[in-house]
Amino acid sequence: MMCLMQKKVAELGEYIIFKNGIKGIVEKVYENSVIVFITENKTNMEFAGNRTVVAHKNYKVVVSKVKNP
């Protein structure tokens, strides 16, 4: 079960979902976008280095920050 939060801007380390269900972890936050390390991609799209830039208006925050062990 996934809980999508209605935040405008993700924070560093948060999980987001975008474009047809691609999931990733926010690595860097910019004024208009974030850089995401992709953790789950069930589409035919390929991303160099498993990273991409996503505009704030094109994603939703899934839960909260990744916890370090």
C-alpha distances in whole Angstrom, upper triangle without the diagonal:
4,7,10,13,16,19,22,22,20,21,22,20,17,14,14,14,17,19,17,14,16,14,16,18,20,24,26,26,29,30,29,26,24,25,22,22,19,17,16,18,18,20,24,25,26,26,29,28,24,25,25,26,24,25,23,23,21,18,15,14,10,11,14,17,17,18,22,23
4,6,10,13,15,18,18,16,18,19,17,14,11,11,10,14,16,15,12,13,12,14,15,17,21,23,23,25,27,25,23,21,22,19,19,17,15,14,16,17,19,23,23,24,24,27,26,22,22,22,23,20,21,20,19,18,14,11,10,7,7,11,14,15,17,20,22
4,6,10,12,15,16,14,16,18,16,13,11,11,11,14,17,16,14,15,13,15,15,17,20,22,21,24,25,24,22,20,21,19,20,18,17,16,19,19,21,25,25,26,25,28,27,24,23,23,23,20,20,18,18,17,14,10,8,6,6,9,13,15,17,20,22
4,7,9,12,13,12,14,17,15,12,10,9,9,11,14,15,12,14,12,14,14,15,19,20,19,21,22,20,18,17,19,17,18,17,17,16,18,19,20,24,23,24,24,27,26,22,21,20,20,17,17,14,14,13,10,6,6,5,6,10,13,15,18,21,24
4,6,9,10,10,12,15,15,11,11,10,11,13,16,17,15,16,14,15,15,15,18,19,17,19,20,19,17,16,19,17,19,19,19,19,20,22,23,26,25,26,25,28,27,24,22,21,20,17,16,13,13,14,10,7,5,6,7,9,12,15,18,21,24
4,7,9,10,13,16,17,13,13,11,12,14,17,18,16,18,16,17,17,16,20,19,17,19,18,17,16,16,19,18,21,21,21,21,22,24,24,27,26,27,26,29,28,25,23,22,20,16,15,12,11,12,10,7,7,9,10,12,15,18,21,24,27
4,6,7,10,13,14,11,12,11,12,14,17,19,18,18,16,16,15,14,17,16,14,15,15,14,14,14,17,16,19,20,21,21,22,25,25,28,26,27,25,27,27,24,22,20,18,15,13,10,10,12,10,7,7,10,11,11,13,17,19,23,26
4,7,10,13,15,13,14,12,13,14,17,19,18,18,17,17,16,14,17,15,12,13,12,11,11,12,15,16,19,20,21,22,23,25,25,28,25,26,24,26,26,24,21,19,16,13,11,7,7,10,9,8,9,12,14,14,15,19,22,24,28
4,7,10,12,10,12,10,13,13,17,19,18,17,16,14,13,11,13,11,8,10,9,9,8,9,12,13,16,18,19,21,22,24,24,27,24,24,22,24,23,21,18,16,14,11,9,6,9,10,9,9,8,12,13,12,13,16,19,22,25
4,7,9,6,8,8,11,12,16,18,17,15,13,11,10,7,10,10,8,10,11,11,9,8,10,11,13,15,16,18,19,22,23,25,23,23,20,22,21,19,16,15,13,11,11,8,11,11,9,8,6,10,10,9,10,12,16,18,22
4,6,6,9,10,13,15,19,21,19,18,15,12,10,7,9,8,7,10,12,13,11,9,11,11,13,16,17,19,21,24,25,27,25,24,22,23,21,19,16,16,14,13,13,11,14,15,12,11,9,12,11,9,8,11,13,15,19
4,6,9,11,14,16,20,22,20,18,15,11,8,5,6,6,7,10,13,14,12,9,9,10,11,14,15,18,20,24,25,27,24,23,20,21,19,17,14,15,14,14,14,13,16,17,14,14,11,13,13,10,7,9,12,13,17
4,7,9,13,16,19,21,18,16,13,9,6,5,6,8,10,14,16,17,14,11,11,9,10,12,12,15,18,21,23,25,23,22,19,20,18,16,14,15,15,15,16,15,18,17,14,14,11,11,11,8,5,6,9,10,14
4,6,10,13,17,18,16,14,11,8,6,6,8,10,11,14,16,16,14,11,11,10,11,12,12,14,17,20,21,24,22,22,19,21,19,16,15,15,15,14,15,13,16,15,12,10,7,8,7,5,4,6,10,12,16
4,7,10,14,15,12,11,7,6,5,6,10,12,13,16,18,17,14,11,12,9,10,10,9,11,13,16,18,21,19,19,17,19,18,15,13,14,14,13,15,13,15,14,10,9,6,5,6,6,7,7,11,14,17
4,7,10,12,9,8,6,6,6,7,11,13,12,15,17,15,12,10,11,8,10,9,10,11,12,15,16,19,17,17,16,18,18,14,13,12,12,10,12,10,12,10,6,5,4,5,8,9,10,11,15,17,20
4,7,8,6,6,4,7,9,10,14,15,15,17,19,17,14,12,13,10,11,10,10,9,10,12,13,16,14,16,15,18,18,14,13,12,13,10,12,11,12,9,6,6,6,6,10,12,13,14,18,20,23
4,6,6,5,7,9,11,12,15,16,16,17,18,15,12,12,12,10,12,10,12,11,10,12,11,14,12,14,13,17,17,14,13,11,11,8,10,10,10,6,5,7,9,10,14,15,17,18,21,24,26
4,6,6,9,11,14,15,18,19,18,19,20,17,14,14,14,12,14,12,13,12,10,11,9,11,10,12,13,16,18,14,14,12,12,9,11,12,11,8,8,10,13,13,17,19,20,21,25,27,30
4,6,9,12,16,17,20,22,22,23,24,21,18,17,17,15,16,13,14,11,9,9,7,10,10,13,14,18,19,16,16,14,15,13,15,16,15,11,10,12,14,14,18,20,22,22,25,28,30
4,6,10,13,15,18,20,20,22,23,21,18,17,16,14,14,11,11,8,7,8,8,12,11,14,14,18,19,15,15,14,15,13,15,16,15,12,10,10,12,11,14,17,19,19,22,24,27
4,7,11,13,15,17,18,20,22,19,16,14,13,10,10,7,8,6,5,7,8,11,9,11,11,14,15,11,11,11,13,11,14,15,15,11,10,11,12,11,14,16,17,17,20,22,25
4,7,10,13,15,16,19,21,19,15,13,12,9,9,6,6,5,7,9,11,14,13,13,12,15,15,11,11,11,13,11,14,14,15,12,9,10,10,9,11,13,13,13,17,19,21
4,7,9,12,13,16,19,17,14,11,9,6,5,4,5,7,9,12,13,16,14,14,12,14,13,9,9,9,11,11,14,14,16,13,10,11,10,9,11,12,11,11,14,16,19
4,6,9,11,14,17,17,13,10,8,5,5,7,7,10,12,16,17,19,17,16,14,15,14,11,9,11,11,11,14,14,16,14,12,12,10,10,11,10,9,8,12,13,16
4,6,7,11,14,13,10,6,6,5,6,9,11,13,15,19,19,21,19,18,15,16,14,12,10,10,10,10,12,11,14,13,11,11,10,11,12,11,9,10,13,14,18
4,7,10,14,14,11,7,6,6,7,10,12,15,17,21,21,23,20,18,15,15,13,12,9,10,10,11,14,14,17,16,14,15,13,15,15,14,11,11,14,14,18
4,7,10,11,9,6,5,7,10,13,15,18,20,23,23,25,21,20,17,16,15,14,11,11,9,11,12,12,16,16,14,16,14,17,17,15,13,14,17,17,21
4,7,8,6,5,7,9,12,15,17,20,21,24,24,26,23,22,19,19,18,17,13,12,10,10,10,9,13,14,13,14,13,16,17,15,14,15,18,19,23
4,6,5,6,8,11,15,17,20,22,23,26,26,27,23,23,19,20,19,19,15,13,10,10,9,9,13,14,14,16,16,19,20,18,17,19,22,23,27
4,6,8,11,14,18,20,23,25,25,28,28,29,25,25,22,23,23,22,18,16,12,11,9,9,12,14,15,16,17,20,21,20,19,22,25,26,30
4,7,11,13,17,19,22,23,23,26,25,26,23,23,20,21,21,20,17,14,10,9,6,6,9,11,12,14,15,19,21,20,20,22,25,27,31
4,7,10,13,15,18,19,19,22,22,23,19,19,17,18,18,17,13,10,7,5,4,5,8,9,10,12,13,16,18,18,17,19,23,24,28
4,6,10,12,15,17,17,21,20,22,18,18,15,16,15,14,10,8,6,5,6,7,10,10,10,12,12,15,16,15,15,16,19,21,24
4,7,10,13,15,16,19,19,20,17,15,12,12,12,11,7,6,5,6,9,10,14,12,12,14,14,16,17,16,15,15,19,20,23
4,6,9,11,12,16,16,18,15,13,11,12,11,8,5,5,6,7,10,11,14,12,11,12,12,13,15,15,13,13,17,18,21
4,6,9,11,15,15,17,14,12,10,10,8,6,5,7,9,11,14,15,18,15,13,15,14,14,16,15,14,12,16,16,19
4,6,7,11,12,13,11,10,8,10,9,5,6,8,10,11,15,16,18,15,13,14,14,13,15,16,15,14,17,18,20
4,7,10,12,14,13,12,11,13,11,8,9,11,14,14,18,18,20,17,15,15,14,13,14,15,14,12,15,16,18
4,7,9,12,11,11,12,14,13,10,11,13,15,15,18,19,20,17,14,15,14,13,15,16,16,15,18,19,21
4,6,8,8,9,10,13,13,9,11,12,15,15,18,19,20,16,14,16,16,15,18,19,20,18,21,23,25
4,7,8,10,12,16,16,13,15,15,18,17,20,22,22,18,16,17,18,17,20,22,22,21,24,26,27
4,5,8,11,14,16,13,15,14,17,16,19,21,20,17,16,18,19,18,22,24,24,23,27,28,30
4,7,10,13,15,13,15,15,17,17,20,23,22,19,19,21,22,22,25,27,27,26,29,30,32
4,7,10,13,11,12,11,14,14,17,20,20,16,16,19,21,21,24,25,25,25,28,29,31
4,7,9,8,10,10,13,14,18,21,21,18,18,20,22,21,24,25,25,24,27,28,30
4,6,5,6,7,10,12,16,18,20,17,16,19,20,20,23,24,23,22,25,25,28
4,5,6,8,11,14,18,20,22,19,19,22,22,23,25,25,24,23,26,25,28
4,5,8,12,15,18,21,23,20,20,22,22,22,24,24,22,20,23,22,24
4,7,11,13,17,19,21,18,17,19,19,19,21,21,19,18,21,21,23
4,7,10,13,16,18,15,15,17,17,18,20,19,18,17,20,20,23
4,6,10,13,15,12,12,15,16,17,20,20,19,18,22,23,26
4,7,10,12,10,11,14,15,17,19,19,19,19,23,24,27
4,6,8,6,7,11,12,15,17,18,18,19,22,24,27
4,5,5,7,11,13,16,18,19,19,21,24,26,30
4,5,6,8,10,14,16,16,17,19,23,25,28
4,6,8,11,14,17,18,19,22,25,28,31
4,7,10,13,16,18,19,21,24,27,30
4,7,9,13,14,15,17,21,23,27
4,6,9,11,13,15,19,22,25
4,6,7,10,12,15,18,22
4,7,9,11,14,17,20
4,7,9,12,15,18
4,7,9,12,15
4,6,9,13
4,6,10
4,6
4
